[in-house]
C-alpha cells in the first residue's frame, strides 16, 4: 500500500512539473501584441505558420527610415478612421514609404492607390491635381478602403489586404469565399495578393516583435 501511495505522489509531482513547464514555456513565448492588435479575428497560430518560412524585404530598415518623418501622423490618421496603426506596414509594402512612388500600373503615392479607387474615396485625380501624392489625404482614403475590405471579410486583415490588392469582389469570386476561410485559398487564385498579405504580417512581426531587424 505504501508503494502505491508513493507512486501516486510521484505521479502527481511529475504532472505538476509538466504543467508548470508548459505554462513557463507559454510565458516565454508570448503572442506578438502588434499582430494580435493588427488582426484580432485572425487565427494567431495560422498567422505564425504562414510567416514562418516567409521572407520579408531586406530593405525594411530603409522603408522604415523613409516613412519616419510622417509615420506618427499616418498612424494617427489610421486610428482616427478606426483602422489599426499597424497598417502603416501595408504602406511600406506598397511603396517603401515613399510618398511620390509611381508604379507601371498607374498606382501612385504612399498607398499605391489606383485612380478609380482614389476618386471613389474623395481624392482629386486629374491632369492638374493628384491628391494621391498628399499623404494625409491619401491615408484617409486608404483607411476608408481598408475598412471597407475588413468589413467585407469579417475583420480578417489577411483577406482584407488581399482585397486591397485585387479588389474585394475579385477575391470573393476567385476563391468562392466563405466566412472564416483560410487565407491559403488565395494563394493559388491570386498569388500577388496572398504575398502582399503575408509580407505585411511578416514585416509587423519582424519590426515590432523582435529585438532587432
N, C-alpha and C positions, 0 to 999 in steps of 0.2 A: 504493500500500500504506500509505503514511504517513497519507493522508487517512482510510482505513478505520480505522486504529488510533486516530486522533484522534477519529473519530465514536464508536467503541466506548467510549473513555474518557469522553467527554462523556455518552453514554447511561447509563453506569454511575453517573456522578456525579448525573445527574438522578434516576435511580431511587432512589439513596441518599437524596437530599434529600426525595423524595416519601414514602418510608418513614419517615424521621425526622420529617417534618411530621405524618404520621398518628399516630406514637407520641406526639409532643408534644401533639397535639390530644386524644388519648385521656387523657393525663395531666392536661390542662387541664379535662377533663370527666369526673371520676371518678364512679363509681357512688355513689349515696346509701347509705351504710353502714346507716343505720337501716332503709331499705326492704329491703335485702338480708337483714338480720337478721330483719325482720318476716316476710318470706316467701322463704326461701332456695330453695324449689322453684318459685317463680314465674318466668316469662319476664320478665326485667327490662325489656327493650325494650317488651314489650307493656304492662307497667305504666305506663311513661313515656308511651306513646302514648295510653293510656286517660285519663290525667290531664292531658294537655297542654292540652286545651280545657275542662277541668272546673273549676268554681268551688269554693271552699271557704267555710265560714261566715265572714261578715265579722266575726262576734263571737268568732272563735277566740281572740283575745287575752284576752277576758273569761272564756272557758271555761277557759283555762289558769290564770288567776288564781283561778277558783272552786275548782279541784282542788289548787292549790298546797299548802295545809296538809297534805293527806293523800297527795299524789302519790307520795312516796318509799315510803310504807307500801304503797300499792296496787301499785306496781311490784314490790316485794319479794314480795308475796303471789303475784302472777302468775308470777314467776320460780321461786318455790318449788314451784309447780304445773306447771312445765315449759311455760310459755307466755311468749312474748316480752313484755318490759316495754312495748313499743310498742303493745300492745293497750289501754293506757290511753287511746289516742285513740279507740278504739271507745266507751269510756265517755263521752268528751267528745262524740262524735257522737250518742250515745243520749240523754244527759241534760244536756249542757252542763256537766258536772262538778258538778251539784247533787245531793247525796245523798238529798234527800227529794222529788225530782222525781216527779210522778204524771201519767200520760198518760190520755187519754179511753178508751183500750182496757184500762185497769186494769194496765198495766205500771207498775212502781214502782221507785224507788231509782236509785242511780248507774248501774246496768247495765240498767235498764228491763226487769226480769225479769217474766214473766207468772207467775201463781200456780202453775200446774201444773208449770212448769219449776222453779220455786223449791223446791217440796216434793220434787220428784224428786231434787234435789241437796242435800237435807238442811235446807233452811230452814223455819222455822216460819212459817206464814201462816194466821192465823185472826182471829177478832173481837177478841182481846186482844193478840196479838203479830204483828208483821210484820217478820221479820228481813231483809227486802229493804232496810230503812232502816238496817241495820247495815252500813256499807260494808266492814268487814273480812269478815264472814261472807258477804255478798253477792258480794264479789270472789272468794272461794274457790269459791262456787257457779258464778259466771260463768266462772271459769278452767276448771272441770271441763266445763262446757257447751261452751266454746270448743274445748277439747282433743278432745272427742268429735266435733265437727264437722270439725276439722282431720284427725283420723284417717279420717273418712268420705270426705274429699276429698283424700286423699294429701298432706296438709300444705299444700295451696294456700289461703293466707289469704283470697284474694278469694272463692272458693267457700265457705270456712268462714264468713265474715262474712255472706254471702247466706243461708246455712243458719241462722245465729244469728238472723237477722231473720225468716225464713219457715219454718224447720224443715227439717232435712236431707232427710226423706222427701218433703216437698213440692217442694223444689228438684230432687231427683233425678227425681221423677215428671213435673214440668212441663217439664223440659229434656231428659229422656231421657239423663241424664248418662253420659258415658263418660270414662275416665281421660284427663287432660290436655286436656279440652275448654277452649276459650276461654271466659272469663267473659262474653263478649259474648252467649252463648246465653241468659244470664239476663235480659238487657235487655228482650226482647220478652215474656218469660214472667212476670217479677216485677220490674218496674222499680224499686220501692221498695228491694228487696233489693240490686239492682245499684247503685243510687245510694248506698246506705249503704256498700257495699264500696269504691267509687271515692272517696267523700268521705273515708273513713278514710285511704286511701293518699295522697290529696292533702294532707290535714292533716299527715300524718307528713312528707311531702316539704317542705312549706312551713315547718313548725315546726322540723324537725331538720336540714334540709339547705340552708337558705338563711340569708343573713346576718341577715335580719330578716323579720318577718311583715308 
